[in-house]
Amino acid sequence: MAKARVHVTLKAGVLDPQGKAVQGALARLGFTGVDSVRQGKYLEIELGEADPEAARAVVADMCRRLLANTVIEDYAIDVGE
């Protein structure tokens, strides 16, 4: 069994209004010096696949087909036990 951890983030240059809202809220709460905030998604996926490379390939296909909008988002996959 393998566990995949997937981080999906907006590509550089893509506007991030949610990140801007969080940055503004942090400033209002007194957190100074926050230059920028970028938001994203984190997913944990447990797979019945024992081979880490095969698991990575399956999760990459999931990302391309559903989990990430590859036009505006990047994704990173970490596969472990």
Secondary structure in CASP SS format (residue, H / E / C, confidence):
PFRMAT SS
TARGET T0000
AUTHOR 0000-0000-0000
METHOD secondary structure of the structure
MODEL  1
M C 1.00
A E 1.00
K E 1.00
A E 1.00
R E 1.00
V E 1.00
H E 1.00
V E 1.00
T E 1.00
L E 1.00
K C 1.00
A C 1.00
G C 1.00
V C 1.00
L C 1.00
D C 1.00
P H 1.00
Q H 1.00
G H 1.00
K H 1.00
A H 1.00
V H 1.00
Q H 1.00
G H 1.00
A H 1.00
L H 1.00
A H 1.00
R H 1.00
L C 1.00
G C 1.00
F C 1.00
T C 1.00
G C 1.00
V C 1.00
D C 1.00
S C 1.00
V C 1.00
R C 1.00
Q C 1.00
G E 1.00
K E 1.00
Y E 1.00
L E 1.00
E E 1.00
I E 1.00
E E 1.00
L E 1.00
G C 1.00
E C 1.00
A C 1.00
D C 1.00
P H 1.00
E H 1.00
A H 1.00
A H 1.00
R H 1.00
A H 1.00
V H 1.00
V H 1.00
A H 1.00
D H 1.00
M H 1.00
C H 1.00
R H 1.00
R H 1.00
L H 1.00
L H 1.00
A C 1.00
N C 1.00
T C 1.00
V C 1.00
I C 1.00
E E 1.00
D E 1.00
Y E 1.00
A E 1.00
I E 1.00
D E 1.00
V E 1.00
G E 1.00
E C 1.00
END
